[in-house]
């Protein structure tokens, strides 16, 4: 297995019209989850990926598993919980620039994951374990499951990649930050953004964020800078990589997950750090061009064309 991950995926109900949610009548239903976004992005590029999770014994859970498996991700380690429901959330598009998210995930099936869900999982043939800071924040048992998986990966010398992906609605400023910092210290590669730097270290300075993560024990840090690209640093090399320009952003949600998929794909292909980060920036940019978390994730050929194109001709002839 190239990449293994664990986390909650929910169903997003998004209104087809803007305005207060109370006036919405028509909704689209899509799957949405940070970890599965990244795994699907990798699967579309031809890599072997696997997902650990729980869903409810309900139609939303069936929809999620069917969709994730249909995108080429192994779902062998996804359990069906007969006592808890699948989580969902709603998006309110107040106007073109502003949206709000309303979560209904408390006591969801995924939040019931425990170390027992990890016991029988063999990570010895896994190249990368990809984690986000969302999963350990779901519940005490999820936190225990994450650290069980982390220690198992460390024992088997699996490379651990961690995106803090902080959700302030889930994390307490003090205990939550300490939890995230502890995982950073156990990780080989960390992918913070400036907002994570502010939450964790009270700084938005790129190089300081990187240094603080490395001081905790991270081997390599890649700081995501949005439209300004990214900065990477480890003991051998460091540097800035420019972002790919796009005409305008349709939907920024999921760009970080695409970034992670691009970076992991570059590392799996043996690219130098600069080139792997460059591919990550390209993947992140592509995701912003489509409404939805996974709909903009490209095939290998689409990614190649995008990276080579000057984007002056927007028609594929």
Secondary structure, 3 states (H helix, E strand, C coil): CCEEEECCCEEEEEECCCCCHHHCCCEEEEEECHHHHHHHHHHHCCCCEEEEEEEECCHHHHHHHHHHHHCCCEEEEEEEECCCCCCEEEEEECCCCCEEEEEECCCCCHHHCCHHHCCCCCCCCCCEEEEECCHHHCCHHHHHHHHHHHHHHHHCCCEEEEECCCCCCCCCHHHHHHHHHHHHHHCCEECCEHHHHHHHHCCCCHHHHHHHHHHHCCCEEEEECHHHCEEEECCCCEEEECCCCCCCCCCCCCHHHHHHHHHHHHHHCCCCHHHHHHHHHHHHHHHCCCCCCCCCCCCHHHHHHHHHCCCCCCCCC
